[in-house]
Amino acid sequence: MLNQPEYLNLIVQYLNNPQDELLHAEIISLRAASPENEFYFKEVERIWKFSSKSARLELLNTEQAAKNFKFSLKALAPHKSNFSKWLGGIAASIIIAGIGIFMFNSRKNAEVLTVKTHAGQTDTISLIDGSKVILAENSELKYPTQFGSQTRDVILDSGRAFFLISKDPKHAFRVNMGESRVSVLGTSFNLTFSKTKIDLDVKTGRVMFLPYKDAVSSILSAGQGLSYNIEQKQFLARISQNSDSWITKALTFVDTPLEEVCRQLSSCYGVEIAFVSGTRVNKKFNATFKNEDLKDILTVLEQTYNLEIIKRRNKLILKTP
């Protein structure tokens, strides 16, 4: 079974919003994964219905709802000693480290393949379910030759990838990155994973992001993005623009702050670009580029904002007067 707090958080979210297809598919997969999962779900659901507080939880945020319900769970669960003993046994049996989080369910004989790209190299991987992964340079992906019966799991070990996932309401597609995980049913999104940070940008559909095992999940829709600081466990929500520009080489900026323009250019062209300003720049940038050389785009920025562009080794610094 999953880590208990993580599973409980998902159940609480589902009971608060049973119409959510993504949560529904995740819960169905988890319940079917083992008799213990099914038993735990039914116990939580029973106590949820019994609790007088459960009807009010939908008025609270999900994190607070989970905290309140956990209190109710402890107070209301019958056969407390047996139930607690069972939970303790399950919790002790699910300690997973490193690559152990990569679960291919019952397909123990499935071969796990590794694709690693180097500088200046990209690769397109076609998965068994019809999904495609476009792997950027200096990146590594692990995936099975056959998916399990409950979920479709892959690992992004490092780097960046664009995922185009075939829709399957009964089998959630999950990308594991260290302690973090992204779950979808069928959508397209961009992921960048390093030791310190995760960037997630949703192109189409909806995506569930779980930062670490005891956290509450976040759900993002098309056009939304987030940056997650792994060390500080902090989020920065943002509007997602040009998430696949490193593939299409097409960039569209609509009322975009100059700092964000620099970030997106860095992502698209693989060059570190920093913006340094002695004065506040209020003017937003509006432009569209298609297969343009970075030098030409920088010239436009230079003329638009009266910038000084300084080159230092492999870094570009854009500086206002």
Secondary structure, DSSP 8 states (H G I E B T S, - for coil): ---HHHHHHHHHHHHH-TT-HHHHHHHHHHHHH-HHHHHHHHHHHHHHHH-TTGGGGGGS-HHHHHHHHHHHHHHH-SSHHHHHHHHHHHHHHT---GGGG---TT-TT--EEEEE--TT--EEEE-TTS-EEEE-TT-EEEEESS--SS-EEEEEEEEEEEEE----TTS-EEEEETTEEEEESS-EEEEEE-SSEEEEEEEESEEEEE-STTS--EEEETTEEEEEETTTTEEEEEE---TTHHHH-EEEEEEE-HHHHHHHHHHHHT-EEEEE-SS-----EEEEEES--HHHHHHHHHHHHT-EEEEETTEEEEE--
